[in-house]
């Protein structure tokens, strides 16, 4: 399949499509499953699991370079800080 140069340029300037809500839910579930494996005490406490997920502090950034995609940076909570 051939794509003209102008079509290729137009597609590349549009950027990435927004993430589908289903993919966002899948990513959230994956992170929560990893939290359960790392912290077994969260397995039977959904409220604590949700709080731990929220405390991760995920920030969305635009990637750089050719074919840059969205990048998520996770900031771990400070264990010395009391909430």
N, C-alpha and C positions, 0 to 999 in steps of 0.2 A: 504494500500500500504506500503510494507516494503522497507526500504532503508538500505543498508549495512552500517556499521560503516565507512568504508573507503570512500564510496560515500558521506555520510553525512559530513565527515571531509573535503573532497575535495570541496564540495559546500560551506561550511562555511568559508573556507580560501580564496575563490574567491572574497568575498566581495559583496557589493551591485552593481546592474547593474546601468549604468548611467540613469539619468532621461530622459524620452522620451520628444522630443521637444513639442509635443502637451500638455503634462502635465506642461511643463515650461510656455507655453502660457496661460494655464488655471490659473496657480498660479499668473502670472502677471496681468491677468484680475481681479482676485479676490482682489488682493492688490489695484488695481486702483478703483474698486467699493467701497472698504472700505474707501479709501481716499475721494471719492466723498461724502460719507455719513458723514464723519467727517468734511470735508471742502466743504460746498455746493457751494462756489464760484468757485470751480474747475469744476463743472458740464458742463459748456458751454465753457470751455477754454482747448482744448486738449493739446495745447503746455505747458500750466502751469501744467496740470496734469502729463504730461510726465516728466517735470523738477522736480516736487514733488516726483515722483516715483524714479527718478535717485538720488535725494538727500537723500533718505532713507539709502543708503549705505548698501545694503544687502551683507553679506559675507557668503560663504559656508564653513562649517566645517564638518569633519567626526565625527559622534557620537561615544560614548563610551559605553562599557558594552555589554551584550548579545543582539544580534540582532540589533546592532547599525545601524542607518540609517543616512542619510545626514541631517544636522541641519543647518538652516539659521538663522543668527544673524542680526538683524536690528539695525542700529545705526541712531538715529534721529539727524537731523541737529541741530546745536547750534543756538538758536534764537538770541543770542547776537552777533554772527559773521555776518558781512556784506560781501556779495560777490560782 
